[in-house]
Amino acid sequence: YGPVSELYRKNVLSKIRKDCQKNLKELGDPKVFLISSFELENYDFEIFQNTLEEELPEHKRSALLQAWPVCSAESLEKKIKMFKGMIWAASLASAGIAVVPVPGLSVACDAGIVLLFFTRCYYAFGLDERSLTRLSEKVNKPLLEHVAKSKLASAIQEKAVARLQVSVALASLATLEYVASLLPGVGSVAAAGISFGTTYYLLREGLNELADIARKIRKEAELDTLCSNS
């Protein structure tokens, strides 16, 4: 936008805002947010999001943050921070299950915890096929989805190699965890500690990988550049 068109745009938006406030005045002093469903990164969507986060209780705030689209670098970092906080809860759940002396129960539950956690991250960061297709169309970069998939594939391949290298160690830990859970008192504590540490490590490393991929996708799409020019 040039200086004249930018000034015109601001005047139009100001007029719309004042008109809405005037028509809603009988409701008190309502907050008015100007939002475009086609350009969420523009106008007041970020302010609207922040306002809801401040006014909602903690559990609803977390659900809302997961559901919000990634419309800015700031919103992405908020999501990453939120999921980092959830790692502790997931790891504690894993530790709680580990004290139950049932063969294979802890490993099976841990697999479910890890899968659910990464699935939530995957969709919250906008890395699913539908979100990437929309983003590709929006920024007119048809190859963006393929770039994203290649980055995901390379990250998964690197992680697979690392997992193969430690698979024997993890299997030994699972056996040790089960044996420890059979011991009264201190054995349960040891089993919980092993499970907590293993789950925490897997979730932390996986989250960091997905977060880096999401950041690279934004950079590839030049979204932050577009936002700064809007």
C-alpha positions as a printed NumPy array, in Angstrom:
array([[  0.   ,   0.   ,   0.   ],
       [  1.047,   3.573,  -0.694],
       [  0.724,   6.383,   1.875],
       [ -2.563,   7.651,   0.382],
       [ -4.247,   4.251,   0.118],
       [ -3.06 ,   3.328,   3.627],
       [ -4.542,   6.54 ,   5.043],
       [ -7.802,   5.867,   3.184],
       [ -7.928,   2.321,   4.547],
       [ -7.435,   3.543,   8.127],
       [-10.172,   6.154,   7.715],
       [-12.615,   3.56 ,   6.366],
       [-11.833,   1.152,   9.208],
       [-12.223,   3.923,  11.762],
       [-15.603,   4.839,  10.312],
       [-16.78 ,   1.216,  10.414],
       [-15.614,   0.849,  14.008],
       [-17.379,   4.028,  15.171],
       [-20.558,   3.026,  13.352],
       [-20.573,  -0.375,  15.082],
       [-19.952,   1.203,  18.484],
       [-22.775,   3.679,  17.905],
       [-25.275,   0.961,  16.942],
       [-24.281,  -1.213,  19.903],
       [-24.242,   1.596,  22.457],
       [-27.527,   0.471,  24.022],
       [-25.731,  -2.697,  25.156],
       [-23.341,  -0.625,  27.242],
       [-19.773,  -0.115,  26.111],
       [-19.054,  -3.214,  23.998],
       [-15.648,  -3.899,  22.54 ],
       [-15.623,  -3.86 ,  18.747],
       [-13.181,  -5.942,  16.725],
       [-12.809,  -5.657,  12.97 ],
       [-11.994,  -9.086,  11.546],
       [-11.686, -10.498,   8.043],
       [-12.107, -14.267,   7.678],
       [ -9.958, -14.077,   4.537],
       [ -7.121, -12.1  ,   6.143],
       [ -6.907, -13.07 ,   9.802],
       [ -3.434, -11.59 ,  10.15 ],
       [ -4.846,  -8.129,   9.409],
       [ -7.111,  -5.821,  11.423],
       [ -8.1  ,  -6.809,  14.996],
       [ -8.001, -10.603,  15.043],
       [ -4.845, -10.696,  17.177],
       [ -6.373,  -8.217,  19.657],
       [ -9.606, -10.234,  19.692],
       [ -7.648, -13.413,  20.402],
       [ -5.674, -11.808,  23.235],
       [ -8.864, -10.399,  24.784],
       [-10.558, -13.796,  24.837],
       [ -7.467, -15.434,  26.314],
       [ -7.424, -12.9  ,  29.156],
       [-11.115, -13.255,  29.971],
       [-11.569, -17.032,  29.695],
       [-10.773, -19.515,  32.513],
       [ -7.579, -21.558,  32.176],
       [ -9.074, -24.792,  30.791],
       [-11.123, -22.955,  28.153],
       [ -8.136, -20.774,  27.269],
       [ -6.044, -23.852,  26.518],
       [ -8.74 , -25.375,  24.288],
       [ -9.22 , -22.072,  22.479],
       [ -5.506, -21.612,  21.879],
       [ -5.248, -25.074,  20.34 ],
       [ -8.166, -24.355,  18.006],
       [ -7.035, -20.89 ,  16.872],
       [ -5.438, -20.76 ,  13.409],
       [ -1.776, -19.743,  13.302],
       [ -2.221, -16.2  ,  12.01 ],
       [  1.075, -14.727,  13.23 ],
       [  4.495, -15.64 ,  14.57 ],
       [  3.284, -14.561,  18.019],
       [  0.292, -16.917,  17.964],
       [  2.552, -19.799,  16.902],
       [  4.944, -19.139,  19.779],
       [  1.988, -19.035,  22.197],
       [  0.928, -22.471,  21.021],
       [  4.468, -23.813,  21.385],
       [  4.704, -22.423,  24.912],
       [  1.35 , -23.96 ,  25.82 ],
       [  2.382, -27.411,  24.585],
       [  5.676, -27.165,  26.45 ],
       [  3.653, -26.668,  29.616],
       [  1.548, -29.732,  28.79 ],
       [  4.635, -31.975,  28.622],
       [  4.86 , -32.058,  32.416],
       [  1.234, -33.178,  32.792],
       [  1.625, -35.884,  30.149],
       [  4.858, -37.135,  31.727],
       [  3.264, -37.228,  35.185],
       [  0.391, -39.287,  33.772],
       [  2.953, -41.661,  32.303],
       [  4.707, -41.919,  35.664],
       [  1.419, -42.677,  37.418],
       [  0.649, -45.551,  35.055],
       [  4.169, -46.967,  35.458],
       [  3.599, -47.913,  39.103],
       [  0.903, -50.43 ,  38.074],
       [  2.672, -53.843,  37.878],
       [  1.058, -55.06 ,  34.634],
       [  3.438, -56.192,  31.853],
       [  3.288, -53.925,  28.794],
       [  0.697, -51.542,  30.268],
       [  3.092, -48.642,  30.745],
       [  4.63 , -48.972,  27.264],
       [  1.201, -49.164,  25.584],
       [ -0.145, -46.172,  27.508],
       [  3.011, -44.162,  26.855],
       [  2.635, -44.813,  23.119],
       [ -0.935, -43.504,  23.285],
       [  0.108, -40.425,  25.268],
       [  2.89 , -39.585,  22.808],
       [  0.675, -40.139,  19.748],
       [ -2.155, -37.978,  21.122],
       [  0.253, -35.203,  22.096],
       [  1.914, -35.035,  18.678],
       [ -1.419, -35.257,  16.852],
       [ -2.629, -32.19 ,  18.755],
       [  0.602, -30.347,  17.964],
       [  0.344, -31.343,  14.302],
       [ -3.089, -29.782,  13.854],
       [ -2.552, -26.837,  16.211],
       [  0.555, -25.754,  14.272],
       [ -1.303, -25.986,  10.949],
       [  0.84 , -28.806,   9.552],
       [ -2.075, -30.955,   8.366],
       [ -2.78 , -31.261,   4.645],
       [ -5.924, -29.115,   4.687],
       [ -4.23 , -26.198,   6.465],
       [ -1.164, -26.374,   4.227],
       [ -3.312, -26.442,   1.086],
       [ -5.195, -23.319,   2.227],
       [ -1.923, -21.593,   3.038],
       [ -0.437, -22.537,  -0.346],
       [ -3.424, -21.037,  -2.144],
       [ -3.387, -17.911,  -0.001],
       [  0.26 , -17.02 ,  -0.628],
       [  0.144, -18.368,  -4.2  ],
       [  2.877, -20.939,  -3.583],
       [  1.601, -24.295,  -4.895],
       [  4.776, -26.096,  -3.85 ],
       [  4.528, -25.015,  -0.215],
       [  2.677, -28.174,   0.81 ],
       [  5.34 , -30.344,  -0.821],
       [  8.07 , -28.369,   0.915],
       [  6.303, -28.895,   4.221],
       [  5.972, -32.613,   3.608],
       [  9.629, -32.896,   2.647],
       [ 10.656, -31.103,   5.848],
       [  8.37 , -33.358,   7.858],
       [  9.707, -36.431,   6.087],
       [ 13.334, -35.473,   6.667],
       [ 12.647, -34.771,  10.34 ],
       [ 10.89 , -38.115,  10.735],
       [ 13.732, -39.926,   8.971],
       [ 16.34 , -38.331,  11.218],
       [ 14.275, -39.217,  14.27 ],
       [ 13.808, -42.78 ,  13.031],
       [ 17.577, -43.256,  12.776],
       [ 18.029, -41.91 ,  16.295],
       [ 15.267, -44.187,  17.606],
       [ 16.889, -47.23 ,  16.004],
       [ 20.13 , -46.389,  17.762],
       [ 18.445, -46.283,  21.166],
       [ 15.76 , -48.939,  20.625],
       [ 17.696, -51.547,  22.586],
       [ 18.202, -49.088,  25.426],
       [ 14.487, -48.199,  25.481],
       [ 13.507, -51.859,  25.501],
       [ 15.848, -52.394,  28.429],
       [ 14.286, -49.422,  30.206],
       [ 10.803, -50.861,  29.693],
       [ 11.898, -54.17 ,  31.196],
       [ 13.667, -52.409,  34.045],
       [ 10.591, -50.271,  34.65 ],
       [  8.351, -53.34 ,  34.947],
       [ 10.765, -55.14 ,  37.263],
       [ 11.087, -52.01 ,  39.392],
       [  7.308, -51.677,  39.677],
       [  7.19 , -55.126,  41.297],
       [  9.41 , -54.004,  44.155],
       [  7.556, -52.513,  47.13 ],
       [  8.085, -48.849,  47.979],
       [ 11.249, -47.689,  46.251],
       [ 10.556, -49.89 ,  43.204],
       [  7.409, -47.952,  42.322],
       [  9.287, -44.663,  42.627],
       [ 12.02 , -45.962,  40.305],
       [  9.481, -47.179,  37.723],
       [  7.692, -43.823,  37.803],
       [ 10.985, -41.973,  37.398],
       [ 12.026, -44.06 ,  34.394],
       [  8.665, -43.592,  32.685],
       [  8.539, -39.865,  33.449],
       [ 12.04 , -39.248,  32.093],
       [ 11.518, -41.275,  28.913],
       [  8.155, -39.693,  28.082],
       [  9.376, -36.192,  28.882],
       [ 12.387, -36.607,  26.574],
       [ 10.329, -37.958,  23.656],
       [  7.689, -35.225,  23.937],
       [ 10.218, -32.421,  24.32 ],
       [ 12.316, -33.49 ,  21.334],
       [  9.285, -34.135,  19.138],
       [  7.684, -30.803,  20.052],
       [ 10.886, -28.935,  19.221],
       [ 10.999, -30.624,  15.806],
       [  7.386, -29.808,  14.95 ],
       [  7.831, -26.227,  16.186],
       [ 10.892, -25.755,  13.964],
       [  8.99 , -27.145,  10.977],
       [  6.075, -24.759,  11.612],
       [  8.493, -21.814,  11.822],
       [ 10.164, -22.869,   8.562],
       [  6.793, -23.092,   6.832],
       [  5.951, -19.527,   7.878],
       [  9.332, -18.393,   6.605],
       [  8.875, -20.297,   3.333],
       [  5.457, -18.693,   2.861],
       [  6.908, -15.26 ,   3.754],
       [  3.91 , -14.728,   6.032],
       [  5.67 , -12.42 ,   8.472],
       [  6.898, -10.291,   5.569],
       [  3.358, -10.038,   4.237],
       [  2.016,  -9.1  ,   7.666],
       [  4.607,  -6.357,   8.142],
       [  3.652,  -4.88 ,   4.776],
       [ -0.098,  -4.986,   5.491]])
